[in-house]
Amino acid sequence: MAQKKVVQTAGRDQLGEFAPKFAQLNDDVLFGEVWSRTDQLGLRDRSLVTITALISQGLTDSSLTYHLQSAKKNGITRTEISEIITHIAFYAGWPKAWAAFRLAKDVWADDANGDDAKAAFQREMIFPIGEPNTAYAQYFTGNSYLAKISGEQVPFSNVTFEPRCRNHWHIHKASKGGGQMLVGVAGRGWYQKEGKPAQPILPGTVIHIPANVKHWHGAAADSWFAHLAFGVPGEDMSNEWLEPVSDEEYDKLPK
């Protein structure tokens, strides 16, 4: 579930004719290679490291604005950026934090309403929400997030769904063994096997999904939701993604 390669053209757009080698290193090496190594460090964490470094140096120009915008896109919330800059202030200096806050306030201006539901939901659980699930976004209705928890022994991830978000109908295929196990972490969600009533998933609920069973799972309409997803070992395994769960189907779920 790796993130897509980061594409950057600012170097060539702004310095391509004046400093072509610098432009190439900026676009192809810094962003094309270093930022794209998401198997080593996720985009969200790279954004956090970068904005900390820039603010600490007092660089509050357009480069910081760009990286604040990227941080927001990579999942850092309004509440989190406020706390991040406040923390930096004690180590990098109060004036630098003031300058950074002026930029951050504009970047997160459209998130000013409410108490930041995503950040509040993160406080409900011990596992991270993770990064936007861009690699599989085409198979989800609404926004989801992915945090890989372990890649050894039994690999598993924490999958977080915004309210009303759900994945499409799908099948975990296998000739022997296989399937998936879900464990509810926080919030309230649903699991439905084709032809059967939907089952609620609450923190601690365990769902066993055999191989070759058509199903979907996702959040309730009024709640964020997260579950751990474990892939069960098997032979000749593959995933078949099918049609979305329509609003008409989804709205028939119990309230």
C-alpha contacts under 8 A as a table, 3 or more apart, distances in Angstrom:
res1	aa1	res2	aa2	distance
1	M	135	A	6.10
1	M	136	Y	7.51
2	A	38	T	6.83
2	A	39	D	6.83
2	A	135	A	6.62
3	Q	36	S	7.80
3	Q	38	T	6.49
3	Q	133	N	7.95
3	Q	134	T	6.63
3	Q	135	A	5.78
4	K	36	S	7.55
4	K	134	T	7.62
4	K	135	A	6.65
5	K	32	G	6.68
5	K	36	S	5.14
6	V	31	F	5.99
6	V	32	G	5.66
6	V	35	W	6.50
6	V	36	S	5.39
7	V	27	D	7.37
7	V	31	F	6.69
7	V	32	G	6.09
8	Q	11	G	7.65
8	Q	27	D	5.10
8	Q	28	D	7.61
8	Q	31	F	6.25
8	Q	32	G	7.17
9	T	12	R	5.57
9	T	13	D	6.02
9	T	27	D	5.68
10	A	13	D	4.92
10	A	14	Q	5.91
10	A	15	L	7.94
10	A	23	A	7.71
10	A	27	D	7.01
11	G	14	Q	5.48
11	G	15	L	5.44
11	G	16	G	6.28
11	G	22	F	7.26
11	G	23	A	4.01
11	G	24	Q	6.83
11	G	26	N	5.84
11	G	27	D	5.84
12	R	15	L	5.32
12	R	16	G	3.88
12	R	17	E	7.58
12	R	20	P	6.95
12	R	23	A	5.02
12	R	24	Q	6.93
12	R	27	D	7.40
13	D	16	G	5.95
15	L	18	F	5.16
15	L	19	A	5.28
15	L	20	P	6.46
15	L	22	F	7.72
15	L	23	A	5.89
16	G	19	A	5.68
16	G	20	P	4.56
16	G	23	A	5.66
16	G	24	Q	7.96
17	E	20	P	5.75
19	A	22	F	5.47
19	A	23	A	6.20
20	P	23	A	4.99
20	P	24	Q	6.11
21	K	24	Q	5.03
21	K	25	L	6.19
22	F	25	L	5.13
22	F	26	N	6.09
23	A	26	N	5.13
23	A	27	D	6.11
24	Q	27	D	5.31
24	Q	28	D	5.58
24	Q	29	V	7.28
25	L	28	D	5.49
25	L	29	V	4.91
25	L	30	L	6.29
26	N	29	V	5.94
26	N	30	L	5.08
26	N	31	F	6.50
27	D	30	L	6.21
27	D	31	F	5.45
27	D	32	G	6.09
28	D	31	F	5.88
28	D	32	G	4.34
28	D	33	E	6.43
29	V	32	G	5.19
29	V	33	E	4.85
29	V	34	V	6.32
30	L	33	E	5.89
30	L	34	V	5.07
30	L	35	W	6.33
31	F	34	V	5.68
31	F	35	W	4.73
31	F	36	S	6.47
32	G	35	W	6.39
32	G	36	S	5.80
33	E	36	S	5.15
33	E	37	R	6.38
34	V	37	R	5.56
35	W	38	T	7.04
35	W	43	L	7.10
35	W	46	R	7.22
36	S	43	L	7.98
37	R	40	Q	5.65
37	R	41	L	6.58
37	R	42	G	7.66
38	T	41	L	4.92
38	T	42	G	4.55
38	T	43	L	6.32
39	D	42	G	6.79
41	L	45	D	6.46
41	L	46	R	6.63
42	G	45	D	5.40
42	G	46	R	6.24
42	G	131	E	7.54
43	L	46	R	4.99
43	L	47	S	6.10
43	L	74	N	6.14
43	L	131	E	7.33
44	R	47	S	5.19
44	R	48	L	6.35
44	R	71	A	6.41
44	R	74	N	5.01
44	R	75	G	6.24
44	R	76	I	6.85
44	R	130	G	7.70
44	R	131	E	6.30
45	D	48	L	4.96
45	D	49	V	6.23
46	R	49	V	5.15
46	R	50	T	6.07
47	S	50	T	5.11
47	S	51	I	6.15
47	S	67	H	6.66
47	S	68	L	7.73
47	S	70	S	6.88
47	S	71	A	5.09
47	S	74	N	7.45
48	L	51	I	5.54
48	L	52	T	6.17
48	L	71	A	6.97
49	V	52	T	5.25
49	V	53	A	6.23
50	T	53	A	5.15
50	T	54	L	6.22
50	T	67	H	7.28
51	I	54	L	5.08
51	I	55	I	6.01
51	I	64	L	6.60
51	I	67	H	6.37
51	I	68	L	6.83
52	T	55	I	5.35
52	T	56	S	6.02
52	T	85	I	7.95
52	T	88	I	6.96
53	A	56	S	5.17
53	A	57	Q	6.40
54	L	57	Q	5.27
54	L	58	G	6.35
54	L	59	L	5.20
54	L	60	T	7.21
54	L	64	L	6.55
55	I	58	G	4.94
55	I	59	L	5.71
55	I	60	T	6.53
55	I	64	L	7.67
55	I	88	I	7.87
55	I	92	A	7.42
55	I	96	K	6.25
55	I	97	A	7.08
55	I	100	A	6.66
56	S	59	L	7.62
56	S	88	I	7.39
56	S	91	Y	7.96
56	S	92	A	4.87
56	S	93	G	7.65
56	S	96	K	7.16
57	Q	92	A	7.77
58	G	96	K	5.54
59	L	63	S	7.72
59	L	64	L	6.74
60	T	63	S	7.30
60	T	64	L	5.45
60	T	65	T	7.43
60	T	96	K	7.86
60	T	99	A	6.48
60	T	100	A	6.10
60	T	103	L	7.83
61	D	64	L	5.62
61	D	65	T	6.65
62	S	65	T	4.92
62	S	66	Y	6.14
63	S	66	Y	5.11
63	S	67	H	6.31
64	L	67	H	5.05
64	L	68	L	5.98
65	T	68	L	5.08
65	T	69	Q	6.19
65	T	103	L	6.30
65	T	104	A	7.51
65	T	107	V	7.60
66	Y	69	Q	5.14
66	Y	70	S	6.23
67	H	70	S	4.81
67	H	71	A	5.96
68	L	71	A	4.92
68	L	72	K	6.28
68	L	104	A	6.61
68	L	107	V	6.97
69	Q	72	K	5.19
69	Q	73	K	6.31
69	Q	107	V	6.20
70	S	73	K	4.96
70	S	74	N	5.99
71	A	74	N	4.94
71	A	75	G	6.43
71	A	76	I	5.54
72	K	75	G	5.34
72	K	76	I	4.92
72	K	77	T	6.27
72	K	78	R	7.98
72	K	107	V	7.95
72	K	108	W	7.60
73	K	76	I	7.33
74	N	131	E	6.14
74	N	132	P	6.61
75	G	130	G	7.55
75	G	131	E	5.77
75	G	132	P	6.45
76	I	80	E	6.15
76	I	81	I	6.55
77	T	80	E	5.07
77	T	81	I	6.17
77	T	116	D	7.41
77	T	118	K	7.41
77	T	119	A	6.70
78	R	81	I	5.35
78	R	82	S	6.29
78	R	108	W	5.90
78	R	111	D	6.57
78	R	112	A	7.71
78	R	116	D	7.05
79	T	82	S	5.31
79	T	83	E	6.44
79	T	116	D	6.57
79	T	119	A	6.57
80	E	83	E	5.14
80	E	84	I	6.01
80	E	119	A	7.14
81	I	84	I	4.87
81	I	85	I	6.10
81	I	104	A	7.59
82	S	85	I	5.47
82	S	86	T	6.17
82	S	101	F	7.68
83	E	86	T	5.03
83	E	87	H	6.13
84	I	87	H	5.19
84	I	88	I	6.24
85	I	88	I	4.92
85	I	89	A	6.13
85	I	97	A	5.99
85	I	100	A	7.36
85	I	101	F	7.22
86	T	89	A	5.20
86	T	90	F	7.24
86	T	97	A	6.96
87	H	90	F	5.87
87	H	91	Y	7.39
88	I	91	Y	5.39
88	I	92	A	5.70
88	I	93	G	7.50
88	I	97	A	7.02
89	A	92	A	5.29
89	A	93	G	4.86
89	A	94	W	4.96
89	A	95	P	7.94
89	A	96	K	7.02
89	A	97	A	5.16
90	F	93	G	5.95
90	F	94	W	6.91
92	A	96	K	6.93
92	A	97	A	7.75
93	G	96	K	5.55
93	G	97	A	6.57
94	W	97	A	5.17
94	W	98	W	6.30
95	P	98	W	5.04
95	P	99	A	6.30
96	K	99	A	5.18
96	K	100	A	6.22
97	A	100	A	4.99
97	A	101	F	6.02
98	W	101	F	5.14
98	W	102	R	6.49
99	A	102	R	5.38
99	A	103	L	6.96
100	A	103	L	5.36
100	A	104	A	6.15
101	F	104	A	4.92
101	F	105	K	5.81
102	R	105	K	5.45
102	R	106	D	6.87
103	L	106	D	5.46
103	L	107	V	6.46
104	A	107	V	5.00
104	A	108	W	6.13
105	K	108	W	5.46
105	K	109	A	5.72
106	D	109	A	4.92
107	V	110	D	7.83
108	W	111	D	5.38
108	W	112	A	6.94
109	A	112	A	5.50
110	D	113	N	7.49
111	D	114	G	7.73
111	D	116	D	7.46
113	N	116	D	7.75
114	G	117	A	7.54
115	D	120	A	7.46
116	D	119	A	5.58
116	D	120	A	6.35
117	A	120	A	4.98
117	A	121	F	6.02
118	K	121	F	5.09
118	K	122	Q	6.25
118	K	224	W	7.96
119	A	122	Q	5.06
119	A	123	R	6.56
120	A	123	R	5.31
120	A	124	E	6.95
121	F	124	E	5.21
121	F	125	M	7.29
121	F	187	G	7.94
121	F	224	W	6.97
122	Q	125	M	5.79
122	Q	126	I	7.82
122	Q	127	F	7.97
122	Q	128	P	6.82
122	Q	129	I	6.42
123	R	126	I	7.59
124	E	186	A	6.67
125	M	128	P	7.59
125	M	185	V	6.83
125	M	186	A	6.15
127	F	149	I	7.94
127	F	158	N	6.93
128	P	147	A	6.29
128	P	158	N	7.41
129	I	145	Y	6.13
129	I	146	L	6.50
129	I	147	A	6.05
129	I	158	N	7.11
129	I	159	V	7.25
129	I	160	T	6.01
130	G	145	Y	5.75
130	G	146	L	5.02
130	G	147	A	4.21
130	G	148	K	7.78
130	G	158	N	7.92
131	E	145	Y	5.23
131	E	146	L	5.46
131	E	147	A	6.51
132	P	143	N	7.43
132	P	144	S	6.09
132	P	145	Y	4.35
132	P	146	L	6.31
133	N	136	Y	5.86
133	N	137	A	5.88
133	N	143	N	7.71
133	N	144	S	5.58
133	N	145	Y	4.65
133	N	146	L	5.33
134	T	137	A	4.89
135	A	138	Q	7.80
136	Y	139	Y	5.60
136	Y	140	F	7.08
137	A	140	F	5.28
137	A	141	T	7.86
137	A	143	N	7.47
137	A	144	S	7.47
138	Q	141	T	7.96
139	Y	167	N	5.82
139	Y	168	H	5.55
139	Y	241	W	6.99
139	Y	244	P	7.50
140	F	143	N	7.27
140	F	144	S	7.47
140	F	165	C	7.01
140	F	166	R	5.72
140	F	167	N	4.15
140	F	168	H	5.77
140	F	244	P	7.51
141	T	164	R	7.94
141	T	165	C	5.38
141	T	166	R	5.47
141	T	167	N	6.10
141	T	168	H	7.28
141	T	244	P	7.20
141	T	245	V	7.92
142	G	161	F	7.88
142	G	162	E	7.02
142	G	164	R	6.90
142	G	165	C	4.43
142	G	166	R	6.82
143	N	161	F	6.37
143	N	162	E	5.87
143	N	165	C	6.06
144	S	159	V	7.08
144	S	160	T	5.53
144	S	161	F	4.55
144	S	162	E	6.26
144	S	165	C	6.91
145	Y	159	V	5.78
145	Y	160	T	5.00
145	Y	161	F	6.56
146	L	157	S	6.87
146	L	158	N	5.96
146	L	159	V	4.85
146	L	160	T	6.46
147	A	157	S	5.56
147	A	158	N	5.11
147	A	159	V	6.54
148	K	151	G	7.39
148	K	156	F	6.46
148	K	157	S	4.26
148	K	158	N	6.33
149	I	155	P	7.57
149	I	156	F	5.90
149	I	157	S	4.98
149	I	158	N	6.63
150	S	154	V	7.31
150	S	155	P	5.06
150	S	156	F	5.55
150	S	157	S	6.86
151	G	154	V	6.95
151	G	155	P	4.37
151	G	156	F	6.80
152	E	155	P	5.50
154	V	230	F	7.39
154	V	231	G	7.88
155	P	230	F	6.61
155	P	231	G	7.16
156	F	228	L	6.70
156	F	229	A	5.56
156	F	230	F	4.76
156	F	231	G	6.94
157	S	228	L	5.58
157	S	229	A	5.49
157	S	230	F	7.06
158	N	226	A	6.72
158	N	227	H	5.74
158	N	228	L	4.46
158	N	229	A	6.36
159	V	226	A	5.48
159	V	227	H	5.53
159	V	228	L	6.19
159	V	229	A	7.04
160	T	224	W	7.46
160	T	225	F	5.71
160	T	226	A	4.18
160	T	227	H	6.69
161	F	164	R	7.76
161	F	165	C	5.43
161	F	166	R	6.99
161	F	218	G	6.40
161	F	219	A	5.70
161	F	224	W	5.89
161	F	225	F	5.21
161	F	226	A	6.15
162	E	165	C	5.36
162	E	219	A	6.62
162	E	223	S	7.27
162	E	224	W	4.84
162	E	225	F	6.66
163	P	219	A	5.49
163	P	220	A	5.90
163	P	221	A	5.05
163	P	222	D	5.60
163	P	223	S	4.96
163	P	224	W	4.89
163	P	225	F	7.27
164	R	218	G	7.31
164	R	219	A	5.41
164	R	220	A	5.62
164	R	221	A	4.39
164	R	222	D	7.23
164	R	223	S	7.77
165	C	218	G	5.79
165	C	219	A	5.54
165	C	220	A	7.85
165	C	221	A	7.96
166	R	216	W	7.28
166	R	217	H	5.82
166	R	218	G	3.86
166	R	219	A	6.09
166	R	245	V	7.56
167	N	216	W	5.96
167	N	217	H	6.08
167	N	218	G	6.21
167	N	244	P	7.15
167	N	245	V	7.48
168	H	216	W	5.95
168	H	241	W	6.72
168	H	242	L	6.22
168	H	243	E	5.83
168	H	244	P	4.23
168	H	245	V	5.63
169	W	214	K	6.36
169	W	215	H	5.23
169	W	216	W	4.80
169	W	241	W	6.43
169	W	242	L	5.18
169	W	243	E	5.76
169	W	244	P	5.99
169	W	245	V	6.44
170	H	214	K	5.42
170	H	215	H	5.65
170	H	216	W	6.38
170	H	239	N	7.09
170	H	240	E	5.53
170	H	241	W	4.47
170	H	242	L	5.27
170	H	243	E	7.91
171	I	211	A	7.22
171	I	212	N	5.53
171	I	213	V	5.54
171	I	214	K	4.79
171	I	215	H	6.62
171	I	239	N	5.78
171	I	240	E	5.17
171	I	241	W	6.66
171	I	242	L	7.98
172	H	178	G	7.22
172	H	179	G	5.49
172	H	180	Q	7.40
172	H	210	P	7.95
172	H	211	A	5.28
172	H	212	N	5.55
172	H	213	V	6.95
172	H	214	K	7.91
172	H	237	M	7.09
172	H	238	S	6.05
172	H	239	N	4.73
172	H	240	E	6.57
173	K	178	G	7.16
173	K	179	G	7.18
173	K	211	A	5.42
173	K	212	N	4.76
173	K	213	V	7.94
173	K	236	D	7.61
173	K	237	M	5.33
173	K	238	S	5.14
173	K	239	N	5.86
173	K	240	E	7.17
174	A	177	G	6.45
174	A	178	G	5.49
174	A	179	G	7.43
174	A	211	A	5.88
174	A	212	N	6.68
174	A	234	G	6.27
174	A	235	E	5.65
174	A	236	D	5.18
174	A	237	M	4.34
174	A	238	S	6.68
175	S	178	G	7.93
175	S	234	G	7.46
175	S	235	E	5.67
175	S	236	D	5.70
175	S	237	M	7.16
176	K	234	G	5.44
176	K	235	E	5.20
176	K	236	D	7.47
177	G	211	A	6.89
177	G	232	V	7.13
177	G	233	P	6.30
177	G	234	G	4.19
177	G	235	E	6.53
178	G	210	P	6.97
178	G	211	A	5.27
178	G	231	G	7.20
178	G	232	V	4.75
178	G	233	P	5.02
178	G	234	G	4.10
178	G	235	E	6.90
178	G	237	M	6.70
179	G	208	H	7.96
179	G	209	I	5.56
179	G	210	P	4.60
179	G	211	A	3.94
179	G	212	N	7.35
179	G	231	G	6.43
179	G	232	V	5.28
179	G	233	P	7.66
179	G	234	G	7.81
180	Q	208	H	6.38
180	Q	209	I	5.09
180	Q	210	P	6.62
180	Q	211	A	7.38
180	Q	229	A	7.00
180	Q	230	F	5.67
180	Q	231	G	4.74
180	Q	232	V	5.28
181	M	206	V	7.12
181	M	207	I	5.63
181	M	208	H	4.73
181	M	209	I	5.89
181	M	229	A	5.97
181	M	230	F	5.08
181	M	231	G	6.58
181	M	232	V	7.06
182	L	205	T	7.95
182	L	206	V	5.70
182	L	207	I	4.99
182	L	208	H	6.66
182	L	209	I	8.00
182	L	227	H	6.18
182	L	228	L	5.53
182	L	229	A	4.83
182	L	230	F	6.35
183	V	203	P	7.45
183	V	204	G	6.09
183	V	205	T	5.61
183	V	206	V	4.59
183	V	207	I	6.42
183	V	227	H	5.32
183	V	228	L	5.08
183	V	229	A	6.81
184	G	201	I	5.89
184	G	202	L	5.37
184	G	203	P	4.36
184	G	204	G	5.07
184	G	205	T	5.07
184	G	206	V	6.57
184	G	226	A	6.36
184	G	227	H	4.36
184	G	228	L	6.49
185	V	202	L	7.22
185	V	203	P	4.54
185	V	204	G	6.32
185	V	225	F	7.70
185	V	226	A	5.40
185	V	227	H	4.95
185	V	228	L	6.76
186	A	202	L	6.75
186	A	203	P	5.04
186	A	224	W	7.88
186	A	225	F	5.72
186	A	226	A	5.32
186	A	227	H	7.11
187	G	202	L	6.46
187	G	203	P	6.86
187	G	223	S	5.98
187	G	224	W	5.43
187	G	225	F	4.33
187	G	226	A	6.47
188	R	200	P	7.12
188	R	201	I	5.87
188	R	202	L	5.16
188	R	203	P	7.58
188	R	219	A	6.20
188	R	220	A	5.76
188	R	223	S	5.90
188	R	224	W	6.76
188	R	225	F	5.26
188	R	226	A	7.89
189	G	200	P	5.76
189	G	201	I	4.92
189	G	202	L	6.66
189	G	217	H	7.32
189	G	218	G	5.47
189	G	219	A	4.03
189	G	220	A	4.70
189	G	223	S	7.62
189	G	224	W	7.93
189	G	225	F	5.70
189	G	226	A	7.84
190	W	198	A	6.26
190	W	199	Q	5.57
190	W	200	P	4.61
190	W	201	I	5.38
190	W	217	H	5.37
190	W	218	G	5.46
190	W	219	A	6.10
190	W	220	A	6.48
191	Y	198	A	5.57
191	Y	199	Q	5.17
191	Y	200	P	6.44
191	Y	201	I	6.85
191	Y	207	I	7.93
191	Y	215	H	7.35
191	Y	216	W	5.92
191	Y	217	H	4.31
191	Y	218	G	6.84
192	Q	196	K	6.62
192	Q	197	P	6.37
192	Q	198	A	4.24
192	Q	199	Q	6.06
192	Q	215	H	5.49
192	Q	216	W	5.57
192	Q	217	H	6.37
193	K	196	K	5.44
193	K	197	P	7.38
193	K	198	A	7.06
193	K	213	V	7.13
193	K	214	K	6.06
193	K	215	H	4.36
193	K	216	W	6.88
194	E	213	V	7.70
194	E	214	K	5.62
194	E	215	H	5.62
198	A	253	L	7.29
201	I	205	T	5.54
201	I	206	V	7.80
202	L	205	T	5.37
209	I	213	V	7.14
210	P	213	V	6.13
216	W	245	V	7.78
218	G	225	F	7.30
219	A	223	S	6.48
219	A	224	W	6.11
219	A	225	F	5.11
219	A	226	A	7.85
220	A	223	S	5.36
220	A	224	W	7.21
220	A	225	F	7.35
234	G	237	M	6.35
245	V	249	E	6.35
245	V	250	Y	6.54
246	S	249	E	5.22
246	S	250	Y	6.14
247	D	250	Y	4.93
247	D	251	D	5.83
248	E	251	D	5.36
248	E	252	K	6.67
249	E	252	K	5.53
249	E	253	L	7.47
250	Y	253	L	5.74
